[in-house]
Amino acid sequence: MIRRGNTWYGRLRRDGQEILTEGYATADKAEEALDRLIGGQVDPRTLPTLEAYWESLIAPGGDFEHRYDAPTCNLYDTVLAQHVRGKPLGKTRLDQIRKVDVQRHVDRLYKNLAESTVRRYGSCVHTVLQNAVDAGVLVARLDGGQVLPANPADGVKYRKLPDAPSYIFSDEELRLYPELLYAFHPRLSAMVTVIADTGARPGEVCAMTTEDLRGDVWTIAAMITRKGIRKESTKTGRIRTVTLSPDALAAIEDQGRRRGLVFLNEDGNPIKPDALYTHLRRFRLSLQKKEDETARKEGRPPRSIPPLHPRNLRKTFVTRGVEMGDAKAVQAAVGHSSIRTTLDIYAKARQNPQRKLIESLSEGVSRSIWRDKGKDRGKKPVSDSSSEPT
């Protein structure tokens, strides 16, 4: 370690040549840099800025071109161009980025973007930095005696996402949408059918294996997380069994007989729940586009296509099951820890069943005073000046 003025350096002699680290205000920082130099790690002075590194990943032939599909690569290109390039975080060298820098970047995004968009763009920053970690460019660091994670985007806080309005599908929609989706993508249609008829979580469906199936019974004991990691337990940690409907069994059989996962991507890898959400969102947008064009030709306002989200399918399953009168069986099927979650959060009243309920309750109660008035309503009243109220 050497000191020149108020600046500390780490010095290494190799093959008769003197190599100095960057200059630091404290000896501890210079010693950390010297350890990296001795360990053969990348010299920080040669590291690119975040925007330059990002550019290398999405460039033709870059790492992301082989890892992601075209829409995902376009997303990274958009985030770089509009929110990273030329911004403070983008102009910062990779090893000098700290968690506070990423947090400030995220907080600035909230000024003009929705909460869900900020999370998506923040996830892009995290993925790019994680790529640098996996490549050995970024490593864990010591700061004030504390070990900082290699990825400075770890632990960044986001605002709570607003609760999306629930949509409960009608029986006709539950029949129609898998048929339309089959023409769009047969595998997605099969997964939607299984979710709609079992109330299973998307990660549980993605983790379904042929070994979990015994006849028409599916044993749910694992899930695939949003990062694509298989977790040998469910969200609540409980193993449960669900009886499959004939449609769900046919959808599973349509995937072919093989050992291992039932639902796989074209490349043979597991399907991530986020990928399922993305494809269903594209399907909905395609339906909405067709509906807008049809409405324009017919000269009427377009109808809104409901969000075909797995959460809404799960809530629809719970609602229909509760309407059948067996809430405990529904709770066991969907894997809720508490019956209150089933009844208070997931079960929603539908208009038609509510109407049937009211009509059924009123059948045994005859209030002639109101019903007679209802029959007479609309008839022209007869004037009788001699009659007085009694």
C-alpha positions, 0 to 999 in steps of 0.5 A: 500500500502506498500513499501519495498526498491524500490518495491511497493506492495498491501497488503490485509488482508483476514480471518486473512491472509495477501496477497501481490500482485506482486511487482511493481516499482511504487505505481500506478501499485501496486494499480491497482494490489490491486484493481484486488485482491480486486475485486476477479480477477485472481491472475496474478502470477497464469496466464500461458504464452501465449503458455501454455494457447494456448496449453490448448485451442487446447488440446483434449477436449479444447475449440477450439475442440468444437468451430472449425472444424478440419482444423481450429484446425490444423491451430492453432496447426501449428501457436503455434508449428512454430511461438509462442512456444519458441518465446518471445511472447509465453514465456510472461505471459498473463497479461504482453503482450502488444500491442507492443509485438504483433506488434513485433511478427507480424513484425517478421512474415513478414520476411518469410511469405506472407502478407495474411499468416501473417494476418491469423496467427495474427488473430489466436493470436488475437482469443486466447487472445480474448478467455482469455478476454471472460473468464475474465482472461484479463481485460482492464488496466490503463497505464499512465492515459490511458485505454488499451484494454483488448486484446493487439492484438487490433489495431495491424497494418498489411501491405496492402495486394497486390491486387489479379489479377482479373479473369473474368469468361466466360459464359461457366465457369459460367454454369460449376462451379455451376454444379461441385460445387453442387456435392461438396456442394449443399449450396455453389453452391446455394450461388455462383449462387446467387452471380454470377447472382446478383453481391451481396456481400458475406456478403449480401448473407449470411444475406439473409432472406425469409422476404427479398424476394418478388417473384423474387425481393430481398431487400438487407438491411443487411449484415453479417460481417467477425466476423459473426455479423449481421449488419442492413445496407449494406456497403454503407448504402443504401437499394436496390432491385435486380431481381433474375434470374430463376437459383438464385430463384431455388437455393434459393428454394433448401434451403427449406422453412423456416423463417429467414436466407436462408443459414445456416450452418449444426449447424443452425448458420449463415454462415460467409463470411470468411467461404464461402471463405475457402470452395471455396478455398478448392473446387478449390484446389480439382479441381486443384488436379484432373486436375494435375492428369489427365494432368500427365496421359495424359502427358501434362502440367496441366491447372490452375483452376481459383480462384472461389472467390466471388470478381471475380464473382462480377466483372464478373457480372459487366463486363457482365452487362456493356457489355450489355450497361447499366452501371447505372443499373449495378451500382444500382444492385451491390450497388456502390456509384459511377458509376466510381467504377463500370466502372473503378474498377470492369468492365474488358474487356473480349477478346471475347466481345472486338473482337466482338466490333472491328469487329462491328465497322469496318463493316461500314468502308471499306478500300480497300487498306488494305483489298485487300492486305489482300486478296493477302497476301500469294500469290506468287508475279509476277515479272514485270521488266517494271513496275515502281512505279507511 
